[in-house]
């Protein structure tokens, strides 16, 4: 997969699309199972036609420009989203800066100036509820009419549903994560909910009680996180995947009110300062609690470890590819 973006003048360089491309457009927050269905179909249609497949996405999230007060916290930050899209097998991912000027484009102008003029559109794949252009007025019927008049195909894909019959959407998955329902979130994502970050040095207090931790640098406020508490997690390190338990939130026992992300990794003893890691949430163990002292905290951590190991053993490892 190649990732590129138009420069501020709207020009593209080095984009090999002499015969056109099969394209899909969207924010793709979470790259969930519905998105994954679109991506698989995109690659299949492109291969059948002998054309490149292109994912056109935006940064920042369009609502951050159009209606900032309504902009949702994100399931995947920009780099996390690109990592997921890279696993889908698409030829290119194009990241368009979402600006007020882009938001003001009518659907017809977006198709002509962006999709056809810059990306040589031959076929457009969209989800059943897709809309773009100013006010999202470029709905399915508008797209089909534009396709007929401008000689490109439009393929519309139906919603993907969870086993209990709910349509999968980024909004529904955000509700599940915010409510701590990790199983429902994972069912929609097709993988555990996760966060990525860089390991930084902490106060090393955990080492004094036998539970050293990896501390992540502060995460962007745009990233959605589950409720504060203690979680069983899988830790994706440069050396491989390890089980662990995560404390998300303050540390009231030692008087620390700052929200922190600290992970004790099972059966691994190295330092990973500066490493980029990913934490996959498996199960919520308990909420944040204040204990009478470090001895009481240590006793609880031993119980947390036993519970986390049991949860990790009971949870199958989900594929992370799209």
N, C-alpha and C positions, 0 to 999 in steps of 0.2 A: 504494500500500500504506500502511495505517495501522498503527502500532505502539503497543501500549498494554499496561498491566499492572494487575492488580487491586491495590487498596491493601492495607495490612497486615490490614485487617479482612475481606478477601475480597470486598469489594464492587466492582462495576464501574460506571463512569459513561460516558455518551455512546456506548454501543455499540448501533448501530442494527440490531438483529436481530429485528424484530417477527414475521417469518415463519419464523425458524429459520436454520440455517446448515449447510453441508457442512464437516466438520472433519477435520483430521489432527493427530496428536499424536506428538511425538518430540523427541529431543535435536538431531538434524540436524547433528551435527558434521561439517564438511567440505562439507555440501550437495553430496554426490557424485552420480554418475549415477543410482544407485538412488533417492536422495531426489528428484532432478529428475524422475524418472518419476512418483513419487507426486504431486509438485506439479503437473505437467502434467495428470494425471488428476483431481486435486482441482479445478483450475480448470474443466476440461471438464465434470465432473459438476455443479458449482455453476452454470455457465452454462446447462446443459440444464434445470436445475430452477428457474432464475431466482432463485437464492439467493446470498448472500455466501459466499466461501470463506475459511476461517479456519485458520491454522497455529498450533497451541498448542505452545510449546516452553518450555524451562526454563533458569533461571540460578540457581545454578551447575549444572554437570553433576551429575546425580543421584548418581553414585558419590562425589563429593566430600562428600556428606552421609551416604550409606548406608555406604560403605566407603572412607574417604579413602586408605588405603594402596594400593587397587586403582584409584584414579581415573587415567585415562590422560591424557597430555599431549594438548592439543587441536590438531586440524587448523585450526580457525578459532576465534579468540577471539570474544567475544560480538558486538562491533561488526562484525567481519568476517562473521560468520554472518548478521547482520541485513542487511548489504549484499548478500549473495548471495540471501537470501530476497526482498529488494526487487525483484530482477530476474525473479522467477518469475511475476508477474502475479496473485498472490493478493490478496484484498481486505484482509485483516487478518492481522497477526502478533501474537499475545498471548504475553507473556513471564510465566510463572508463577514466582515465587520458590520454589525447591525447598527446603523446610524439613523438619525431622523430622516435623512434623505432617502435611504432605502425603505424605511417604513412608509414614506409618502408615495411610493410608486404604486400606480394602479396595477391590477393583476395582469392586464394586457402588456403593459410596459415591462413588468418583471419577466414575463415570458419572452418578449421580443429582445429586450436589452441584455438580460442576464442569461436566461436559460438557452436561448437560441444564439444570441450575439456573442456571448463569451464562452459557452460550453457546448455549442453545436448539438443541441438537443435533437435526438431522434425518437426517443421513447421516454415517457415520464411515468414513474411508479409512485403512487400515493396511497395513504391509508384512507379508509372509508369516510373519515371525518375531517379530511384535510382542507385547509383554507389558507390562502396567502394573498399578498397584495394589501393595499390600504384597507384597513378595517376587516381583513380576512375575507374580502368579498370574492376572492378567486376560489369559489367552491368547485365541487366535482363537475357540475353542469357547465360552468364557465370554462373549466379546463377542457372538457370534451369539445365544446364549440371552438375554442382556440386551436385544439388539435386538428379538427377538420379543416379549418380555414388556413392553417399554417403547415399542414402535412407532417404532423408528428402523432405518434400513438400515445394513448393514455390508458394505463392499467390501474384499476382500483382494487385494493385488497381488503377483505373483510376483517373485522376485529378478531383478535385472539382472546379466548376466554380461559379463566381458571377452572379447575375441576368442578367448583361449585357454581359455575355459570356466570361469574362476573367478568365483564370486559376488562382486559388489562389496559391500564393507563398510567402515565407518570403521576397523575394526581392521586389515584387510588393507592399507589405504592408509597407516595409521600405520607399519606394518612396512616398507613400501616407502620412505617418507620417512626413517625412522630409519636405514635401510640405504643411503641415497643413491641408490636406484633411482627417479630422477625420471620416467623413461618409464612405469614401471608405476603410479606415483602419478598421473601425468597421465591415464593410460588410465582409472583409476577415478574421478577427479574430473571428467573431461570438460573439463579446463583445466589449465594448469600449477599446481603447488603454489606458494603465494604467502604473503607476509607483508606487513603494513602497519605504518606507524609515522610518527612525526613527525621531521623533519630538525632536528638540533641542531648546534651548532658543535663541531668537533673541534679537534685541535691544529694543523691545517693543514699537517702534515708532507708530505702527498702533493703539495701545490703546489710544494714545493721540488725535486721530481724529475719534475715534469711530469704528475703523475697526481692531480689534486685529486679529493676524494671527498665524497659525501653521507654523513653519519653519522646513523644512526637512534638515537633515544633507546632506552634499555634496554627490551627486550621482556619481557612478563610471563613468568614461569617456567612458566605453564600452557601456553604456546605451544610446540608441537613444532617443532623445527628439524632440518634435515638435518645430517650430519656436518660438522665444521669443514673449511674448504677454500676454494678459489677457484672461482667459478661464473660462467657466462654467464647474464645476466638481461635481462629486459625491464623497464624502469623506467617506471611509470605516473605521470607528473608532471602538475601542473595544465595545462601547455602541450601535453600529448600523450604519446605512447609513444616511448621511446628505448631503444636497445640500451645495454648496459653490462656491466661485470664487477664481481663482488662478492667481497670478502674477508670470510668469516665465521670469526671466531675470534681468537686472539691474534696479535701481531706480534713474533715472536721476534727478527727482525733488529734491532729497536730496543729490545729488552728489555721489551716490553709484554706481560704475561701475561693481561690482561683480555680476555674474549670480546667482540669488537666486530662491528658490522655496518656495513661501509664499502663504498660503491659508487662506482666511477668511471663517469660517464655519457658515452657517446660522442656527439660532435657537438652538444654543448650546453654553454654556458658561463656560465649565470646562477647566482646563489645562491638557494637555496630554504629558508632557515632558517624554521622554523615551519610549513612546508608538510606536509600529510599525503600520503604517497606509498605506492605498492604496488610490491613487487618480485616478479616472476614468474620462478621458477627454470626455466631452459631446459636447461642441461647442467653437469655437474661437470667442471672442467678439471684440478685437481690438489689435493693435500692442502696443509696449512700447512707451510712450509719456512723454515728459517733460512738466510740468505745471509751471505757474508763481509763485505758492506758495502752501502751505498746504491747504488753503481754496479752491483753484481751484481744487486741487487733491481730496479733500473730496467731492466736488460737482460731479466730474467725477465718483468717486467710488459709489456714490448713483445711478448714471445712470447705471453703470456696474452691480450693484446688481439687479436692476429692469430687466435688459436685461438677466442676468444669471438666475434669477428665472423663467422668461418666457421660456427660452431655456430648463431648466430642466423640467418644466411642460409639454412642448411639446414633450420631448424625452421619449420614453418608456424605462423602466428599462430592460436592456438586461441580460439574464442569463450569469453567469460567469463559469458555469461548462463546462467541456470538453465533 
